[in-house]
Amino acid sequence: MPEGLFDVSVPNRQAKISVELDDAGFSTDVETEDLGERIDSPFDPDLIEVQTRNPTVALLLNRIRRNTIDLAPDFQRRAGIWTQKAQSRLIESLLLRITLPTLYAAESDDDTWAVVDGVQRLSTIARFVAPETIDAEPLRLTGLEYLAEYNGYTFDDLPGRLQTRIEETELVVLLIRRGTPEEVKFNIFARINTGGRPLTRQELRHALIPGEARHFLAALARSDAFQMATAQSVSAERMSDREMCLRFLAFSLTSPDDYTGQDFDGFLREAMHSLNRRSDDELGELWATFRGAMYASAAVFGQHAFRKRFRDYTRRSPVNKALFESQSVTLSRYSKDQVRTLSSRNAQVEEGFLRLMENSDFFNAVSAGTGDAGKVKLRFRMLDEMFQEVLKDA
């Protein structure tokens, strides 16, 4: 190992590590990340085209039938919010002619609308009026506050005038037109605060980049290998688990040495597009590499895989995304024999990693401005050098 790699003494850093929260306010067991991203070039306003549309419920349902609205079925799941009672109250609002909040969508090149905010509202309306369009059980109204006489009704049970009232209700859709650059779309939606919790970057990627990548990332995040390596502690609600899987794949497809930009979000978006272009055989190879990396990480780091470690501090830290990508991708490039040697020398690995965490440069590379190209390269390089030192004379 190069002399002086760990010769920087830093204060104890474990005082408090902030974590991401789910919509109920509970820990996701994922450390809050500071990517340190900035906009280097202002967007050209002439490239941004946003329109306000007022389609009726009937028109939106026709789009759903023709698959020209992408509801991304597992997007924006919010535990406990969209109960049958909550869905019924939304339908009651339509019956009472109460205006619903604005829907936000992006138009793709094939005229499909990707709904970014309003998935549950549209899904609820579709489930009540035309459940077959989303392959759902019909919604039967319950818990109505003002129209209690319709409790227990389905859409077909309603009087014709009320069916017509729902179908002819106009909803407000803010639509970002096709031709608007992708990075601009993401920036606009990232700034939208519709009154609830702002969408995470991975939720935005999931909504705006349809294709096989969605299903592939979901499968990796649910896999036994990922669950084992992360001790089944990472919440899936805000899609942090899928983002971590995406980060592994992104740096498997593009070497950290070749990552040169400051737009880490753009780097991950391009990785999703790349996954959409991959053949089944190529995805199978990536799956096998991912699986091996998860088992290698668990074998080498145990219950502290992807987590910060500090001396005289036994509590397990939350998962750190920068450590997830750098540990797993680096180990994926080692042979099975090398992984077995590292695992058998786990005390040396632990000491080496503790010394890494005491190095200011490494600590900062996994703690602040983690999307910076220099910090990306540094954390990968220093981890690899630590492993090489442990493997010396093996």
VENSULVEN-V218138 format. One line per field, one symbol per residue. burial: 1 if it has 9 or more other ideal C-beta (glycine too) atoms within 8 Angstrom, else 0. Layout:
burial = ???
//
This chain:
burial = 0000100000001100001101100011111000111000001000110100001110011011000111110011010000010111111111100001011111110001111111111111111111101101011011110010011011100100011011111011111110010011111111010000001111111111111111011111101011111100011111111111111111110101001001111111111111110100001001101111111111111000111111000000111111111111111101000111111011001101111111101111110011111011111101111111111000
//
